[in-house]
Each structure stands twice: as structure tokens, then as C-alpha cells.
């Protein structure tokens, strides 16, 4: 199993970010073929107290690297990528990870 992990730093306009993420981006991401699960994590702090510069972490789980690559290359994946750039450029970092059991 593999994951595409998106780490979003705190946006300037949280309300606009949340609205776009919920109404536009998450539905696009969920439409990607082969996606087994989308897990959204809203970061509320750091150990010991205090605020984090990370606001949201989204993890998209796929059965294999090939399934992930196919999803990213699909029309749905390209649409999600284009949307990501339009609303989160400069605040998002993407990572690919293998899941160990």
C-alpha cells in the first residue's frame, strides 16, 4: 500500500480554504480511480502546547505505486492537481510514502 500525503501550512483565509477544500477539492480527490481511502487530519497543536504552522494533512491510500500513478495520470487526477495549484500554491507540500504494517 502507498499514500499520497498533502501537508498544508496554515492558510491566510481559513474560512475560504475550508470552503474550497470541502466543496471542490476533496470531491475531486475522492473521484480519483483506485483511491481506497482519503483521510483528512486537521492539526490543532504541537506536543507541549502551542500552535503548529501545519494546518491540515490529507492522506490518500492506494493499493500500489502503479495504482497511485494511474490515478494521478487520470483525468480526475489531473483535475485535482490543477485545482490544488489554484487554491493551495505556496502552502502545500506533497509526499509519496509506502505503508508498513
NORSUL-V972348 format. One record per residue. N is the residue number from 1. RES is the residue in one small letter. SS is DSSP state (alpha for helix, beta for strand, coil for the rest). PSI is psi as a letter, one per 20 degrees, with the letter a starting at -180 (none if undefined). Layout:
BEGIN
{{N;RES;SS;PSI} {N;RES;SS;PSI}}
END
This chain:
BEGIN
{{1;x;coil;q} {2;x;beta;r} {3;x;beta;q} {4;x;beta;p} {5;x;beta;p} {6;x;beta;p} {7;x;beta;o} {8;x;beta;p} {9;x;beta;r} {10;x;coil;p} {11;x;coil;q} {12;x;coil;g} {13;x;coil;n} {14;x;alpha;g} {15;x;alpha;g} {16;x;alpha;g} {17;x;alpha;g} {18;x;alpha;g} {19;x;alpha;g} {20;x;alpha;g} {21;x;alpha;g} {22;x;alpha;g} {23;x;alpha;h} {24;x;alpha;g} {25;x;alpha;g} {26;x;alpha;g} {27;x;alpha;h} {28;x;alpha;g} {29;x;alpha;g} {30;x;alpha;h} {31;x;coil;i} {32;x;coil;p} {33;x;coil;q} {34;x;coil;i} {35;x;coil;p} {36;x;coil;h} {37;x;beta;q} {38;x;beta;p} {39;x;beta;p} {40;x;beta;p} {41;x;beta;p} {42;x;beta;o} {43;x;coil;p} {44;x;coil;i} {45;x;coil;a} {46;x;coil;q} {47;x;coil;p} {48;x;coil;i} {49;x;coil;r} {50;x;coil;r} {51;x;coil;q} {52;x;coil;q} {53;x;coil;i} {54;x;beta;p} {55;x;beta;g} {56;x;beta;q} {57;x;beta;p} {58;x;beta;p} {59;x;beta;p} {60;x;beta;o} {61;x;beta;p} {62;x;beta;q} {63;x;coil;h} {64;x;coil;r} {65;x;alpha;g} {66;x;alpha;g} {67;x;alpha;g} {68;x;alpha;g} {69;x;alpha;g} {70;x;alpha;h} {71;x;alpha;g} {72;x;alpha;h} {73;x;alpha;i} {74;x;coil;r} {75;x;alpha;h} {76;x;alpha;g} {77;x;alpha;g} {78;x;alpha;h} {79;x;alpha;g} {80;x;alpha;g} {81;x;alpha;g} {82;x;alpha;g} {83;x;alpha;g} {84;x;alpha;g} {85;x;alpha;h} {86;x;alpha;h} {87;x;alpha;i} {88;x;alpha;j} {89;x;coil;p} {90;x;coil;i} {91;x;coil;j} {92;x;beta;q} {93;x;beta;q} {94;x;beta;q} {95;x;beta;q} {96;x;beta;p} {97;x;beta;q} {98;x;beta;p} {99;x;coil;p} {100;x;coil;p} {101;x;coil;none}}
END
